[in-house]
Amino acid sequence: MRCIVQQPARVPADGGGVTGSAEPYEAAPAGGPAVRGVLHRPAGPTGDTVVLAHGAGGNCGAPLLVALASALAAGGLTVLRCDLPFRQARPSGPPPPGVAPRDREGLRSAVLAVRQLVPGRTFLGGHSYGGRQASLLAADDPELAAGLVLLAYPLHPPRRPEAPRTAHFPRLQVPALFVHGVRDPFGSLAELRLALALIPAPTTLVAVAGAAHDLGGGRGAAADAVSRAVVAFLGRPA
C-alpha cells in the first residue's frame, strides 16, 4: 500500500487546461437500469474514461464530483457523472433499504454505456455511498473496471467502528485509490490503513489534510488536493 499525505495547495480545479464540453447524458441499455448524468468530453481525449457516482445524500451535480470531473477532463479523460437508480427514482433523501443491488446494476449499465463511446480503459468510483457500491460491484465483477477511485470511503458508520464495511475487500482484484479526509468520522486513517491490508490488489491511500467526509465539498484547497490525487493515480500505467 502506498500512503501519501496530500497538503492542500491553491491550484485551479481544472488544472488550468481546456476541459472540452459537459452535456446531459442518457442511455437505456437493454436489460439494465437507465443511465442518467452529465458527460464531460475532453478537448484532447486520452481514450480512457471515468464513471463517478455520488453519495447517499447527493446527486451527480455534487460540487466535489463536478470539480473532479472538470479536472480529469482537462487531463484528457472522458468522465460520466451519473445519478444512481435510487436518485433517479426520488429527487432527495438517502437510498431506501434494499436498493443497493439495483444501484450497483446502474453502475454496471453506466460502465457498459461509456465503453460504447470511448475505446480505452474505464475506471469506476465515487464519493462515499457511490464509491462503496462501485467497490462492491468490482469485487463481484473484476473485469468490469481497470481501477477504482474511492472518495471518502465510508469504512463504518460514525462512532461505530465495530461495524466495518470491508467484507468484500479480500475479493478486490484491481488497483484502488482511496482519498480520505483526516477528519472523516466514517473512519480514521489508522482504521483505513488496517482495512486496506485486506485487499490483495495494489492500493494507494491519499490523506487530505484538514478535510472531513465531504473532502472540501468541491471548493478550496482540499478539493484541489483531491483532484491532484486522482489525476496522478489515473495517469499511472495499468
N, C-alpha and C positions, 0 to 999 in steps of 0.2 A: 504494500500500500504506500502510495506517495501522499505526503501530507504537506500542505502549503498554507501559510497564513497570508491572506491577501489583505494588504493595507490599502484602504480607500485612497484614490488619487483623483484629482479633478481632471477628467478627460471627457470628451464628448461621448455620449452613449452609443453613437453610431460609428465610433472610431474615426469620424471626420471624413469618411468616404461617401461614395454615392450609393444610396440604398436601393435604387430602382423603384418599383411600384408596390403598393399594397392594395389589394382589392378583395371584396367579399367572394367567398368560395363555397360552393355547394356541390355535393355529389350524392348519388343514390345508388350505391353498389347493390347488386343482386344478392339477396340472402343475408345482408348485414345492415346494421343501423345506418341511418343517413349521416353524412359528413357535412358539418357547417362550421364556418370560421372565416378567417382572413388569411389570404395567401400573399406572402412577400416574395416578389420575384426580383432577384438582384440584377444590376446592370451588367455585371460580368460574372455569369454563373460558373461555379467550380464543378457542377454536376452532382453535388451532394445536397441532401435535404434533411431538415429537422422538423419533427412534429412535436408541438408543445401543448400540454393540457393545463388547465387552470386548477386552482384549489377548490375546496369544498364550498367556500362562500363566494366564489368569484365566477368569472366567465372569461371568454377568450380576449376580452378587452382589458384584462387586468394590466395596470401600468407596468408591472415587472415584466410580463410577457411581451408587451409592446416594445419596451426599451430593449429587451434582449433580442427580439426578432429583428429590430432595426439594425442592431449592431452586427448580427450574424449576416443579414442581407448585405450590409456594407462590405463584409468579407467574402461575398460571393456565394453564400449558401441560400438556397430556397427554403423558406420557413412557412409552415402552416400552423397558425394558432387556432386550435379547434375548440368548439363547445362540446363537452361530453354529453351523451344522451340525456342524463338527468337534467342538465341545464337547458337542453332543447325542449324538454317537457315542461319545465317550470322556470320562470324568469329570475327567481331569487330563492334563497334558502339553501340549507345543506342537502346533500343527497339523502333521500329516504332509505330506510332499511331495505336491503335486498337488491339494490340497483347496481352494485359494483360489477357483477359479471357482465351486464349489458354495457356498462361504461367501458370495460376492457374490450368488448367486441367493437365498440365505437372507435376506440383507438386503433384496433386492427384494420377497420374499414378505412380510417384516415391514412394509415401507412400504405395500404394497397392502392388507395386513390393517388397519392403523390408519386408512387412508383410509376404510374402511367404517364406522369408529367416529366419526371427527371430520372435519368438512367443510372445515376451513381449510388453511393451509399445512402442509407436512410437511418437517421438517429431518432430516438424516441425519448420523451421525457416530459417534465412538467413540474409545477410547483405543488408541494405538499400532497394533498389527495391525488392530484393528477399524476405526480411523479410516482406515488406508491402504486397506482393502478398500472402505470407503464412498466414498473419493475415486476409486478405480478404477471403481467402478460408476457414479458420477456422470459421469465422463469418457465412459463408453460410452453413458449414457442421461441427457442433460442435462435432460430434462423430469421426471425421477423425483422430485427434491427441490428445495425452494426455496433451500436453502443447506446448507453443510457446517460441522460442528463437529468439529474435528480436535485431539484432546488428545494432546500428546507425539508428534507425527507422527514415525515412525522414518525420518528422512531418509536414513540409511545405517547399516549395521551398525557397532557400536562400533569405533573405530580404523580404519575402512575408508572414508574419505571419497571414495575413488576409485570407489565403487560406489553412486552416488546412486539413490534410488528416485523419480525425477522424470520419467520418460519421458512419463507421461500428463498432466503439469501443463499443457502448452500446449492441451490439449483441455478443460480445466475451464471451464465457462460460467456457473457460479452463484457467488454470494458465498461466501467461505470464511473461517472464523475458525480461526487456528492459536494454540493455547495451549501455551506451551513453557517448560519449566524452564531457568533459566540454567545449571544444571549437568548437563544432559541429555547423556549420552555418545553418543546416537544422532544427534547433530547440534548444532553450536553455533548461537547466534543469528546470527552473521555468515553462516554457511553457509545457514541457513534464509532469511535476507533475500535472498540472491542467488537462491535457488531460487524464491522467490515472484515474482520478476520474470518468470518463465516463464509465469505464469498470467495470461490476458487478463481474467479476471473480477476484481471488487473483492476484495481480501484485507485481513484485519486480523491483525496479529501481536501477541499479548499475552505478554510475558515475565514469568514468575512468579519473583520474587526468592527465592533460597535453595532452589528446588525442583530435583529431579533428574527422572528419567524417570517416576517414579510420581506426580509432581505432588502430593506430600504424602500420597498413599495414602488420600484421603478424610478426613484428620484435620488438625486445626490450622489455622493461619493460611494456609498455602499452598493447602489445599483450599478455604477460603473465598474466596481470590482467584480460583481457577478458576471457582467458581460465579458470582461477581460479573461476571467477564468474559463468560461465556456468556449470562447473563441480559441484560446490556447489548447484546450482539450480536443476540440474538433479538428484543429489543424494538424494534429499528430497523425502519422500514417497508421492504417489499420494493422 
